[in-house]
Amino acid sequence: MTRYDAHFVGQTLPSKAFYRFGRFIVSGGIRVYTRMSIIGRENLPATGAYVLSPVHRSYIDTPISGALTTRRLRFLGKDSMWSSRWFGWVLSSLGAIPVTRGSADREAMKRAVTVLEAGEPLVLYPEGERKSGPVVQSMFDGAVYIALKAGVPIIPVGIGGSERVMPKSAKFIYPRKVRVVIGEALHPNVPVGEGSRVPRSAIAAQSAALHAELQRLFDMSMVGVGWSYPPETSHDQNATND
């Protein structure tokens, strides 16, 4: 664990009030500015923990994800951003969790499982960094592993249009339409006891199911945003990283 543990929880009354205020301003602005429509909001659990797994095409995906529910969503962030005590408090209040960059992945996974065990929803992008194009790229196992380890459902989300709202290297946020489609929960299909290992076969099967569902939702979310990817960005394109 890092030396920023004091900022980890963010469960004080002031921090919760700050989150509600910040969410009201940011989410309201994003929804109006992007004319955002949301389909499938009923698929988000009203209580209990879950892993929210959206496709990732833009930095704007983070506030878009936060606009999907009034519950506070948790995100992972570099712990260097917590070097200022005041700014660290703001980040924690907004749902961010510090993780040491360059440390073993198990630290991030341990913190993620801790959040889920506390009953809070957590956002994890299964593609990792931002990608580009209409194809859901090869996924990291982290989101599925953490969900299976914590025994919580995965909520897949397609976000259409965000790549033109804030493209890579963009200096501005453009008023383009965004359409979000929230899929039904994918429930863990393997019992995992405390301290036990998650079978690789279960991770592979769940990852394949999540990948297929994300592609379906992403295709649906692109319908009605007013543009489409050019034909050359076909389903055999290579991954595009940050």
Rosetta silent file (secondary structure, phi, psi, omega in degrees, C-alpha in Angstrom):
SEQUENCE: MTRYDAHFVGQTLPSKAFYRFGRFIVSGGIRVYTRMSIIGRENLPATGAYVLSPVHRSYIDTPISGALTTRRLRFLGKDSMWSSRWFGWVLSSLGAIPVTRGSADREAMKRAVTVLEAGEPLVLYPEGERKSGPVVQSMFDGAVYIALKAGVPIIPVGIGGSERVMPKSAKFIYPRKVRVVIGEALHPNVPVGEGSRVPRSAIAAQSAALHAELQRLFDMSMVGVGWSYPPETSHDQNATND
SCORE:     score description
SCORE:     0.000 S_00000001
   1 L     0.000  157.462 -175.420    0.000    0.000    0.000 S_00000001
   2 L   -93.788  174.609  179.819    1.158    3.551   -0.573 S_00000001
   3 L   -78.605    4.733 -178.202    1.825    6.380    1.823 S_00000001
   4 L  -102.223   24.347 -176.486   -1.395    8.059    0.669 S_00000001
   5 H   -58.229  -28.436 -177.670   -3.680    5.732    2.621 S_00000001
   6 H   -61.624  -24.084 -178.075   -5.189    8.677    4.513 S_00000001
   7 H   -97.689    0.849 -169.420   -6.876    9.762    1.310 S_00000001
   8 L   -65.457  -46.229 -169.210   -8.014    6.284    0.284 S_00000001
   9 L   -78.998  -51.315 -179.123  -11.511    6.110    1.673 S_00000001
  10 L    61.964   38.493 -173.631  -12.941    9.586    1.184 S_00000001
  11 L  -105.349    9.037  178.907  -15.972    8.613    3.249 S_00000001
  12 L   -71.417  160.143 -179.942  -16.309   11.689    5.434 S_00000001
  13 H   -59.779  -44.336  177.638  -19.485   13.757    5.253 S_00000001
  14 H   -60.052  -39.859 -178.920  -17.684   16.755    3.634 S_00000001
  15 H   -67.439  -38.110  178.121  -16.153   14.521    0.948 S_00000001
  16 H   -66.858  -40.065  177.668  -19.509   12.944    0.141 S_00000001
  17 H   -64.598  -40.332  178.499  -21.137   16.383   -0.062 S_00000001
  18 H   -62.552  -40.431  179.009  -18.322   17.593   -2.303 S_00000001
  19 H   -62.230  -45.322 -179.476  -18.845   14.611   -4.610 S_00000001
  20 H   -61.657  -40.805  178.978  -22.562   15.295   -4.929 S_00000001
  21 H   -66.940  -47.490 -179.606  -21.910   18.932   -5.724 S_00000001
  22 H   -62.964  -40.902  179.485  -19.117   18.145   -8.200 S_00000001
  23 H   -64.262  -40.838 -179.971  -21.134   15.438   -9.883 S_00000001
  24 H   -59.049  -44.271 -178.212  -24.121   17.764  -10.268 S_00000001
  25 H   -70.791  -52.301 -174.651  -21.987   20.386  -12.036 S_00000001
  26 H   -69.319  -48.484 -177.618  -19.854   18.085  -14.203 S_00000001
  27 H   -64.986  -41.048  178.201  -22.490   15.514  -15.105 S_00000001
  28 H   -62.918  -42.754  178.924  -25.077   18.157  -15.859 S_00000001
  29 H   -64.501  -43.781  179.668  -22.648   20.043  -18.063 S_00000001
  30 H   -62.884  -43.428 -177.048  -21.518   16.907  -19.929 S_00000001
  31 H   -65.283  -40.671  179.585  -25.072   15.729  -20.576 S_00000001
  32 H   -72.579  -46.137 -174.687  -26.185   19.075  -21.960 S_00000001
  33 H   -64.380  -36.615 -178.090  -22.998   19.808  -23.921 S_00000001
  34 L  -100.749    3.970 -176.039  -22.911   16.382  -25.620 S_00000001
  35 L    48.847   44.622 -171.957  -26.703   15.914  -25.846 S_00000001
  36 L   -68.723  132.443  172.852  -26.023   12.607  -24.151 S_00000001
  37 E  -114.519  144.397 -176.735  -28.635    9.879  -24.224 S_00000001
  38 E  -124.556  124.753  178.083  -28.477    6.855  -21.923 S_00000001
  39 E  -115.649  132.867  176.717  -30.077    3.494  -22.699 S_00000001
  40 L    89.781   20.766 -179.514  -30.278    0.679  -20.153 S_00000001
  41 H   -58.295  -26.473  179.612  -29.852    2.678  -16.964 S_00000001
  42 H   -65.305  -13.504  179.326  -32.084    0.113  -15.249 S_00000001
  43 H   -81.595   -7.521  177.365  -29.216   -2.386  -15.582 S_00000001
  44 L   -84.128  123.030  179.043  -27.143   -0.499  -13.001 S_00000001
  45 L   -60.466  136.788  179.284  -27.569   -2.002   -9.511 S_00000001
  46 L   -76.744  -24.396  179.042  -29.077    0.440   -7.019 S_00000001
  47 L  -138.948  164.042  175.990  -27.090   -1.121   -4.171 S_00000001
  48 L    83.028  167.108 -176.402  -24.044   -3.288   -3.752 S_00000001
  49 L   -85.676  153.130  171.591  -20.728   -3.445   -5.535 S_00000001
  50 L  -161.807  162.928  174.945  -20.092   -4.001   -9.213 S_00000001
  51 E  -103.438  117.925  175.472  -17.409   -3.378  -11.829 S_00000001
  52 E   -87.499  120.881 -174.338  -18.443   -0.870  -14.499 S_00000001
  53 E  -121.742   90.517  178.597  -16.571   -1.787  -17.700 S_00000001
  54 E   -90.572  159.240  164.815  -16.916    0.757  -20.525 S_00000001
  55 L   -68.039  159.911 -171.595  -15.158    0.895  -23.871 S_00000001
  56 L  -134.963  106.177 -178.647  -12.503    3.613  -23.799 S_00000001
  57 L  -121.822   -6.518 -174.423  -12.029    6.079  -26.670 S_00000001
  58 L  -161.786  153.817  173.557  -11.513    9.414  -24.905 S_00000001
  59 L   -60.431  -25.589 -177.985  -10.556   11.072  -21.625 S_00000001
  60 L   -70.030  -10.786  178.467  -14.134   12.337  -21.550 S_00000001
  61 H   -62.108  -28.639 -178.958  -15.262    8.739  -20.899 S_00000001
  62 H   -67.059  -53.927  175.705  -14.498    9.222  -17.199 S_00000001
  63 H   -65.956  -28.502  175.327  -17.013   12.043  -16.525 S_00000001
  64 H   -62.962  -44.186  178.344  -19.459   10.317  -18.891 S_00000001
  65 H   -61.233  -40.374  179.618  -19.226    7.190  -16.714 S_00000001
  66 H   -66.084  -21.376 -179.426  -19.785    9.302  -13.612 S_00000001
  67 L   -82.928   -6.004 -174.172  -22.967   10.710  -15.128 S_00000001
  68 L   -79.227  -22.048 -177.080  -24.586    7.276  -15.429 S_00000001
  69 L  -147.460  153.314  176.232  -25.513    6.937  -11.750 S_00000001
  70 L   -80.232  -12.729  176.837  -25.942    9.111   -8.680 S_00000001
  71 L   -71.841  148.878  178.207  -23.838    6.614   -6.715 S_00000001
  72 L   -75.120  126.073  176.246  -20.176    7.492   -6.317 S_00000001
  73 L   -96.590  143.332  178.913  -18.019    5.486   -8.702 S_00000001
  74 E   -98.600  143.735  177.404  -14.425    4.651   -7.830 S_00000001
  75 E  -131.235  154.584  174.307  -11.480    5.041  -10.245 S_00000001
  76 E   -93.902  141.330  179.715   -7.792    4.147   -9.982 S_00000001
  77 E  -144.759  158.424  178.263   -5.227    6.958  -10.297 S_00000001
  78 E   -62.529  132.333 -175.769   -1.469    7.567  -10.012 S_00000001
  79 H   -69.564  -15.149  176.703   -0.579    8.230   -6.381 S_00000001
  80 H   -63.599  -21.791  179.215    1.715   11.107   -7.413 S_00000001
  81 H   -72.607  -11.528  179.694   -1.465   13.111   -7.942 S_00000001
  82 H   -96.194   12.073 -177.499   -2.005   12.922   -4.166 S_00000001
  83 L   -63.484  -30.919  172.768    1.242   14.798   -3.397 S_00000001
  84 L   -91.212  124.696 -177.168   -0.824   17.849   -2.476 S_00000001
  85 H   -59.971  -41.932 -178.502   -2.964   17.075    0.556 S_00000001
  86 H   -67.093  -46.560 -179.269   -5.764   19.394   -0.596 S_00000001
  87 H   -67.021  -33.951  176.100   -5.802   18.089   -4.175 S_00000001
  88 H   -62.871  -39.567  177.242   -5.597   14.527   -2.855 S_00000001
  89 H   -62.677  -41.632  178.510   -8.698   15.180   -0.765 S_00000001
  90 H   -61.560  -46.874 -179.216  -10.495   16.475   -3.864 S_00000001
  91 H   -61.122  -45.294 -179.962   -9.499   13.402   -5.893 S_00000001
  92 H   -64.689  -38.868  178.782  -10.597   11.001   -3.156 S_00000001
  93 H   -62.997  -32.247 -179.925  -13.862   12.868   -2.712 S_00000001
  94 L   -84.825    0.467  174.079  -14.510   12.447   -6.438 S_00000001
  95 L   106.778   -1.010 -177.242  -13.955    8.697   -6.151 S_00000001
  96 E   -77.815  150.583 -179.834  -10.303    8.299   -7.164 S_00000001
  97 E  -125.526  126.345 -178.371   -8.046    5.748   -5.470 S_00000001
  98 E   -75.810  135.120  175.677   -4.238    6.195   -5.371 S_00000001
  99 E  -134.419  137.055 -178.420   -2.064    3.410   -6.753 S_00000001
 100 L   -72.527  120.624  178.615    1.731    3.516   -7.005 S_00000001
 101 L   -70.580  134.438  179.728    2.810    3.638  -10.623 S_00000001
 102 L    89.276   -6.313  177.049    5.424    1.024  -11.441 S_00000001
 103 L   -82.127  174.151  179.680    4.525   -1.129   -8.445 S_00000001
 104 L   -63.311  145.261 -179.617    3.294   -4.670   -8.783 S_00000001
 105 H   -59.274  -24.784 -176.681   -0.148   -5.026  -10.304 S_00000001
 106 H   -63.928  -24.861  176.832   -1.276   -6.841   -7.183 S_00000001
 107 H   -65.091  -48.746  178.726   -1.361   -3.530   -5.273 S_00000001
 108 H   -61.071  -42.481 -179.258   -3.921   -2.055   -7.660 S_00000001
 109 H   -66.329  -38.403  178.801   -5.881   -5.298   -7.645 S_00000001
 110 H   -64.093  -42.356  179.370   -5.815   -5.482   -3.849 S_00000001
 111 H   -66.955  -39.930  179.684   -7.134   -1.941   -3.558 S_00000001
 112 H   -62.611  -44.717  178.960   -9.796   -2.590   -6.183 S_00000001
 113 H   -63.761  -37.882  178.277  -11.021   -5.699   -4.364 S_00000001
 114 H   -60.619  -42.482  178.245  -11.053   -3.734   -1.086 S_00000001
 115 H   -61.542  -46.128 -178.398  -13.328   -1.105   -2.648 S_00000001
 116 H   -66.192  -38.550  178.612  -15.706   -3.752   -3.977 S_00000001
 117 H   -65.864  -22.889  176.572  -15.779   -5.594   -0.664 S_00000001
 118 L   -82.239   -2.081  176.408  -16.838   -2.285    0.919 S_00000001
 119 L    90.644   12.157 -178.013  -19.891   -2.306   -1.384 S_00000001
 120 L  -100.340  146.023  174.859  -18.804    0.465   -3.741 S_00000001
 121 L   -75.606  147.557 -175.921  -18.920    0.358   -7.566 S_00000001
 122 E  -130.212  134.770  177.543  -15.596    0.542   -9.397 S_00000001
 123 E   -95.648  123.955  175.245  -14.826    1.678  -12.973 S_00000001
 124 L  -134.507  125.866  178.681  -12.238   -0.386  -14.840 S_00000001
 125 L   -86.989  109.531 -174.715  -11.587   -0.021  -18.559 S_00000001
 126 L   -65.634  -21.034  176.210  -10.938   -3.575  -19.818 S_00000001
 127 L   -80.792   -7.213 -178.721   -9.100   -2.304  -22.913 S_00000001
 128 L    84.457 -117.555  179.445   -6.651   -0.493  -20.617 S_00000001
 129 L   -75.834  172.856  179.318   -5.591    2.814  -22.134 S_00000001
 130 L   -59.295  139.794  174.220   -7.600    4.754  -24.697 S_00000001
 131 L  -116.055 -179.721  179.006   -8.030    3.046  -28.056 S_00000001
 132 L  -137.226  145.602  175.770   -9.285    4.326  -31.400 S_00000001
 133 L   101.046  177.626 -171.688  -11.779    3.012  -33.922 S_00000001
 134 L   -85.305   -3.178 -174.366  -14.901    0.857  -33.976 S_00000001
 135 L  -102.666  129.836  173.179  -13.321   -2.378  -32.750 S_00000001
 136 L   -72.306  118.939 -172.450  -13.117   -3.386  -29.094 S_00000001
 137 L   -80.255  172.061  177.295   -9.454   -4.311  -28.758 S_00000001
 138 L   -53.439  137.826 -171.237   -7.828   -7.196  -26.911 S_00000001
 139 L  -105.129  151.134  169.832   -8.572   -6.799  -23.242 S_00000001
 140 L   -76.483  154.807 -177.744   -6.524   -6.999  -20.099 S_00000001
 141 L   -81.724   -9.162 -170.973   -7.659   -9.619  -17.594 S_00000001
 142 H   -55.030  -48.892 -176.071   -7.708   -7.175  -14.674 S_00000001
 143 H   -61.798  -44.171 -179.497  -11.366   -6.144  -14.760 S_00000001
 144 H   -68.823  -44.113 -179.773  -12.594   -9.735  -15.049 S_00000001
 145 H   -58.942  -46.303 -178.085  -10.139  -11.071  -12.480 S_00000001
 146 H   -63.909  -42.247  178.733  -11.106   -8.424   -9.927 S_00000001
 147 H   -62.808  -43.853  178.875  -14.828   -9.013  -10.459 S_00000001
 148 H   -66.008  -41.529 -179.334  -14.398  -12.779  -10.077 S_00000001
 149 H   -63.272  -39.754 -178.984  -12.147  -12.373   -7.052 S_00000001
 150 H   -87.011  -11.670 -179.947  -14.636  -10.073   -5.315 S_00000001
 151 L    70.124   37.956 -177.985  -17.663  -12.069   -6.503 S_00000001
 152 L  -119.581  157.964  179.039  -19.411   -9.048   -8.036 S_00000001
 153 L   -75.015  157.636  173.094  -21.128   -8.543  -11.411 S_00000001
 154 E  -105.654  130.776  177.514  -19.584   -6.758  -14.378 S_00000001
 155 E  -107.085  106.302 -179.895  -21.699   -4.086  -16.072 S_00000001
 156 E   -78.503  144.013 -176.068  -20.564   -3.638  -19.712 S_00000001
 157 E  -138.169  128.191  171.381  -21.038   -0.200  -21.266 S_00000001
 158 E   -98.254  128.241  178.420  -20.793    1.041  -24.833 S_00000001
 159 E  -116.709  108.259 -178.395  -19.970    4.752  -25.201 S_00000001
 160 E  -100.109  134.483  174.725  -20.550    6.015  -28.725 S_00000001
 161 L    98.420  -13.267 -174.134  -19.306    9.349  -30.031 S_00000001
 162 H   -68.425  -24.274 -178.273  -16.824   10.288  -27.310 S_00000001
 163 H   -65.388  -25.194  176.415  -13.833    9.962  -29.629 S_00000001
 164 H   -96.132  -11.355  173.362  -14.982   13.067  -31.497 S_00000001
 165 H   -72.952  -44.106  178.327  -15.948   14.942  -28.344 S_00000001
 166 L  -145.259   83.284  179.706  -12.358   14.850  -27.143 S_00000001
 167 L   -66.840  168.182  175.639   -9.989   13.124  -29.600 S_00000001
 168 L   -59.879  138.980 -179.935   -6.425   12.228  -28.699 S_00000001
 169 L    68.664    9.104  179.722   -4.194   15.316  -28.456 S_00000001
 170 L   -73.507  143.203  176.923   -7.269   17.570  -28.552 S_00000001
 171 L   -99.832   -7.052 -178.204   -7.055   20.892  -26.724 S_00000001
 172 L  -131.191  158.931  171.980  -10.807   21.427  -26.724 S_00000001
 173 L  -103.139  120.036 -173.609  -13.957   19.490  -25.874 S_00000001
 174 L   -94.673  146.189 -178.557  -16.255   19.589  -28.874 S_00000001
 175 L   -79.554   70.132  177.758  -20.080   19.626  -28.684 S_00000001
 176 L  -104.009  153.330 -177.237  -20.639   16.261  -30.381 S_00000001
 177 L   -73.470  140.827  177.138  -23.456   13.876  -29.574 S_00000001
 178 L  -123.400  137.521  177.463  -22.818   10.952  -27.215 S_00000001
 179 E  -127.827  126.701 -177.793  -24.934    7.839  -26.868 S_00000001
 180 E  -114.574  131.072  176.669  -24.405    5.391  -23.994 S_00000001
 181 E  -121.358  118.106 -178.901  -25.786    1.846  -23.939 S_00000001
 182 E   -99.119  123.774 -178.042  -25.586   -0.042  -20.633 S_00000001
 183 L   -86.750  172.549  176.070  -25.778   -3.812  -20.911 S_00000001
 184 L   -72.196  155.737 -176.312  -27.129   -6.412  -18.523 S_00000001
 185 L   -65.313  139.945  169.731  -24.893   -7.641  -15.741 S_00000001
 186 E  -100.857  114.638 -174.098  -22.428  -10.438  -16.374 S_00000001
 187 L   -92.411  144.363  178.472  -22.349  -12.446  -13.156 S_00000001
 188 L   -60.895  136.495 -176.530  -19.320  -14.384  -11.916 S_00000001
 189 L  -112.882   23.890  178.186  -19.732  -18.058  -12.686 S_00000001
 190 L  -141.275  129.905  176.595  -17.109  -19.471  -10.364 S_00000001
 191 L   -74.793  130.244 -179.988  -17.134  -19.619   -6.537 S_00000001
 192 L  -126.625  117.364  178.078  -14.007  -18.050   -5.083 S_00000001
 193 L   -88.045  167.434 -178.869  -13.280  -18.324   -1.391 S_00000001
 194 L   -61.280  127.148  179.016  -11.011  -16.043    0.592 S_00000001
 195 L    84.496   -7.108 -179.149   -7.402  -16.685   -0.325 S_00000001
 196 L   -85.924  161.785 -177.934   -8.258  -19.042   -3.176 S_00000001
 197 L   -91.479  147.936  175.460   -7.082  -18.611   -6.757 S_00000001
 198 L   -87.255  123.164 -177.747   -9.301  -17.640   -9.657 S_00000001
 199 L   -61.577  137.765  178.249   -9.029  -20.349  -12.356 S_00000001
 200 H   -59.652  -34.382 -179.579   -7.482  -19.148  -15.621 S_00000001
 201 H   -63.812  -36.638  178.954  -10.226  -20.958  -17.510 S_00000001
 202 H   -69.325  -39.713  178.252  -12.872  -18.878  -15.716 S_00000001
 203 H   -63.561  -43.852 -179.365  -11.015  -15.641  -16.494 S_00000001
 204 H   -63.720  -43.416 -178.910  -10.701  -16.590  -20.172 S_00000001
 205 H   -65.973  -43.970 -179.263  -14.369  -17.531  -20.488 S_00000001
 206 H   -68.694  -36.105  178.545  -15.601  -14.389  -18.742 S_00000001
 207 H   -65.069  -40.718  178.639  -13.232  -12.188  -20.757 S_00000001
 208 H   -63.756  -41.634  179.183  -14.528  -13.645  -24.024 S_00000001
 209 H   -65.786  -41.204  179.416  -18.117  -13.017  -22.949 S_00000001
 210 H   -66.096  -42.498  179.893  -17.302   -9.447  -21.889 S_00000001
 211 H   -59.950  -46.553 -179.203  -15.447   -8.726  -25.139 S_00000001
 212 H   -63.875  -41.300 -178.811  -18.361   -9.916  -27.274 S_00000001
 213 H   -70.197  -38.833  177.218  -20.893   -7.951  -25.241 S_00000001
 214 H   -62.757  -39.877  178.301  -18.814   -4.766  -25.298 S_00000001
 215 H   -63.467  -42.390  179.178  -18.538   -4.960  -29.085 S_00000001
 216 H   -62.428  -44.706 -178.634  -22.303   -5.394  -29.387 S_00000001
 217 H   -69.180  -37.723  178.516  -22.983   -2.449  -27.062 S_00000001
 218 H   -64.066  -43.258  176.933  -20.375   -0.252  -28.741 S_00000001
 219 H   -59.747  -42.892  179.145  -21.959   -0.931  -32.150 S_00000001
 220 H   -65.536  -38.586 -175.872  -25.375   -0.037  -30.715 S_00000001
 221 H   -69.843  -24.433 -179.541  -24.055    3.119  -29.068 S_00000001
 222 H   -78.007  -16.237  179.465  -22.655    4.436  -32.356 S_00000001
 223 L   -72.995  121.336  176.097  -26.106    4.363  -33.961 S_00000001
 224 L    95.931    2.270  178.518  -27.579    7.851  -33.879 S_00000001
 225 L   -85.633   -7.132  174.677  -24.474    9.872  -32.948 S_00000001
 226 L    95.193    2.698  177.086  -24.421   11.434  -36.413 S_00000001
 227 L  -158.179  166.357  177.199  -21.203    9.905  -37.739 S_00000001
 228 L  -142.399  160.486  178.496  -19.483    6.567  -38.188 S_00000001
 229 L   -69.798  145.784  179.102  -15.920    5.337  -38.445 S_00000001
 230 L   -63.624  155.385 -175.910  -14.495    5.176  -41.988 S_00000001
 231 L   -56.939  -30.668 -175.968  -14.506    1.776  -43.719 S_00000001
 232 L   -67.839  -19.041  175.817  -10.735    1.371  -43.437 S_00000001
 233 L   -87.325   68.844 -174.547  -11.044    1.082  -39.632 S_00000001
 234 L   -85.952 -179.323 -175.190  -12.399   -2.447  -39.997 S_00000001
 235 L   -71.961    2.493  175.230  -12.587   -5.233  -37.458 S_00000001
 236 L  -109.766   15.630 -178.826   -9.014   -6.315  -38.204 S_00000001
 237 L   -66.978  156.416  177.466   -7.426   -3.010  -37.205 S_00000001
 238 L   -84.398  157.719  177.955   -4.517   -3.005  -34.809 S_00000001
 239 L   -66.138  143.065  176.013   -4.775   -1.583  -31.293 S_00000001
 240 L  -116.238  116.819 -176.111   -3.965    2.088  -30.921 S_00000001
 241 L   -99.585  170.383  173.651   -2.470    3.013  -27.550 S_00000001
 242 L   -60.811    0.000    0.000   -1.803    6.298  -25.808 S_00000001
